[in-house]
Amino acid sequence: MRGNPDNLRRAATAKSAAAQARAEQGLREMVRRDAPITFRGLAQIAGVSLDFLYRNTEIRRRVEQLRNQQRSMPPPPPDRADPPSRPSSPNSNAATTRKSPRCGGRSRPPTARTSNSDGASAVLLPRIERRTEKLWRSC
Protein backbone atom coordinates (compact mmCIF):
# COMPACT_ATOMS: atom_id res chain seq x y z
CA MET A 1 0.00 0.00 0.00
CA ARG A 2 1.40 3.38 -1.00
CA GLY A 3 1.49 6.44 1.24
CA ASN A 4 0.68 6.57 4.88
CA PRO A 5 -3.10 6.52 5.50
CA ASP A 6 -2.64 7.25 9.21
CA ASN A 7 -0.92 10.55 8.39
CA LEU A 8 -3.73 11.44 5.99
CA ARG A 9 -6.36 10.71 8.65
CA ARG A 10 -4.52 12.82 11.24
CA ALA A 11 -4.15 15.68 8.75
CA ALA A 12 -7.85 15.53 7.84
CA THR A 13 -8.83 15.49 11.52
CA ALA A 14 -6.57 18.46 12.26
CA LYS A 15 -7.93 20.37 9.26
CA SER A 16 -11.52 19.72 10.35
CA ALA A 17 -10.75 20.75 13.94
CA ALA A 18 -9.15 23.99 12.69
CA ALA A 19 -12.20 24.75 10.53
CA GLN A 20 -14.51 24.06 13.45
CA ALA A 21 -12.46 26.41 15.67
CA ARG A 22 -12.66 29.15 12.98
CA ALA A 23 -16.42 28.64 12.73
CA GLU A 24 -16.84 28.92 16.51
CA GLN A 25 -14.70 32.07 16.54
CA GLY A 26 -16.76 33.46 13.65
CA LEU A 27 -19.98 32.83 15.58
CA ARG A 28 -18.59 34.62 18.63
CA GLU A 29 -17.59 37.55 16.41
CA MET A 30 -21.04 37.71 14.79
CA VAL A 31 -22.74 37.69 18.20
CA ARG A 32 -20.34 40.35 19.50
CA ARG A 33 -21.06 42.60 16.50
CA ASP A 34 -24.79 41.84 16.72
CA ALA A 35 -24.63 40.79 13.06
CA PRO A 36 -27.38 38.60 11.58
CA ILE A 37 -26.54 34.94 12.19
CA THR A 38 -26.64 33.16 8.83
CA PHE A 39 -24.82 30.17 7.40
CA ARG A 40 -23.55 32.23 4.48
CA GLY A 41 -22.29 35.01 6.72
CA LEU A 42 -20.54 32.54 8.99
CA ALA A 43 -18.96 30.72 6.05
CA GLN A 44 -17.60 34.00 4.76
CA ILE A 45 -16.27 35.18 8.14
CA ALA A 46 -14.79 31.82 9.14
CA GLY A 47 -13.42 30.91 5.71
CA VAL A 48 -15.20 27.56 5.61
CA SER A 49 -17.63 26.06 3.12
CA LEU A 50 -21.39 26.03 3.49
CA ASP A 51 -21.24 22.27 3.11
CA PHE A 52 -18.94 22.03 6.14
CA LEU A 53 -21.31 24.12 8.27
CA TYR A 54 -24.39 22.15 7.27
CA ARG A 55 -22.70 18.77 7.76
CA ASN A 56 -21.21 19.61 11.16
CA THR A 57 -24.19 18.96 13.44
CA GLU A 58 -22.73 20.77 16.44
CA ILE A 59 -22.12 24.00 14.53
CA ARG A 60 -25.39 23.69 12.63
CA ARG A 61 -27.34 23.31 15.87
CA ARG A 62 -25.56 26.34 17.37
CA VAL A 63 -26.21 28.52 14.30
CA GLU A 64 -29.90 27.58 14.28
CA GLN A 65 -30.19 28.23 18.02
CA LEU A 66 -28.53 31.66 17.79
CA ARG A 67 -30.55 32.57 14.72
CA ASN A 68 -33.83 31.67 16.45
CA GLN A 69 -32.71 33.55 19.53
CA GLN A 70 -31.97 36.61 17.38
CA ARG A 71 -35.39 36.40 15.70
CA SER A 72 -37.25 36.24 18.99
CA MET A 73 -35.56 39.36 20.35
CA PRO A 74 -37.32 42.66 19.61
CA PRO A 75 -35.35 45.04 17.40
CA PRO A 76 -33.47 47.77 19.26
CA PRO A 77 -35.22 51.15 19.38
CA PRO A 78 -33.92 53.70 16.87
CA ASP A 79 -31.36 56.16 18.18
CA ARG A 80 -33.18 59.47 18.52
CA ALA A 81 -30.31 61.45 20.03
CA ASP A 82 -29.45 63.22 16.75
CA PRO A 83 -32.37 64.30 14.56
CA PRO A 84 -31.60 64.26 10.85
CA SER A 85 -30.02 67.53 9.77
CA ARG A 86 -31.56 69.68 7.09
CA PRO A 87 -29.64 71.52 4.41
CA SER A 88 -28.62 74.98 5.58
CA SER A 89 -29.28 76.69 2.26
CA PRO A 90 -31.54 76.05 -0.70
CA ASN A 91 -28.47 75.52 -2.92
CA SER A 92 -26.92 72.85 -0.71
CA ASN A 93 -28.73 70.26 -2.80
CA ALA A 94 -27.03 71.57 -5.96
CA ALA A 95 -24.92 68.47 -6.44
CA THR A 96 -27.97 66.27 -6.88
CA THR A 97 -30.14 68.61 -8.98
CA ARG A 98 -29.66 69.33 -12.66
CA LYS A 99 -30.87 72.18 -14.84
CA SER A 100 -32.92 71.27 -17.86
CA PRO A 101 -32.22 73.62 -20.78
CA ARG A 102 -35.35 72.46 -22.61
CA CYS A 103 -37.74 73.10 -19.72
CA GLY A 104 -37.08 76.78 -19.14
CA GLY A 105 -34.03 76.21 -16.96
CA ARG A 106 -36.05 74.61 -14.17
CA SER A 107 -34.14 72.40 -11.76
CA ARG A 108 -34.70 68.71 -12.07
CA PRO A 109 -35.69 66.88 -8.92
CA PRO A 110 -32.89 64.84 -7.35
CA THR A 111 -32.87 61.15 -8.11
CA ALA A 112 -34.06 58.82 -5.36
CA ARG A 113 -30.86 57.36 -3.95
CA THR A 114 -29.93 55.74 -0.68
CA SER A 115 -27.01 53.89 0.83
CA ASN A 116 -27.13 50.15 1.19
CA SER A 117 -25.35 48.12 3.87
CA ASP A 118 -21.91 48.29 2.28
CA GLY A 119 -22.11 52.06 1.74
CA ALA A 120 -22.56 51.92 -2.02
CA SER A 121 -25.18 54.08 -3.67
CA ALA A 122 -28.25 52.15 -4.81
CA VAL A 123 -30.96 53.56 -7.06
CA LEU A 124 -34.47 53.14 -5.73
CA LEU A 125 -37.45 52.71 -7.98
CA PRO A 126 -35.62 52.66 -11.32
CA ARG A 127 -38.85 52.44 -13.32
CA ILE A 128 -40.15 55.69 -11.87
CA GLU A 129 -36.77 57.30 -12.41
CA ARG A 130 -36.78 56.24 -16.08
CA ARG A 131 -40.30 57.62 -16.53
CA THR A 132 -39.27 60.90 -14.91
CA GLU A 133 -36.28 61.06 -17.24
CA LYS A 134 -38.60 60.55 -20.27
CA LEU A 135 -40.89 63.33 -19.07
CA TRP A 136 -37.99 65.73 -18.63
CA ARG A 137 -36.71 64.96 -22.11
CA SER A 138 -40.12 65.62 -23.65
CA CYS A 139 -40.68 69.14 -22.26
Summary of the structure (lengths in Angstrom):
residues: 139
radius of gyration: 26.1
end to end distance: 83.3
largest distance: 87.4
contacts: 270
relative contact order: 0.07
helix: 57%
strand: 6%
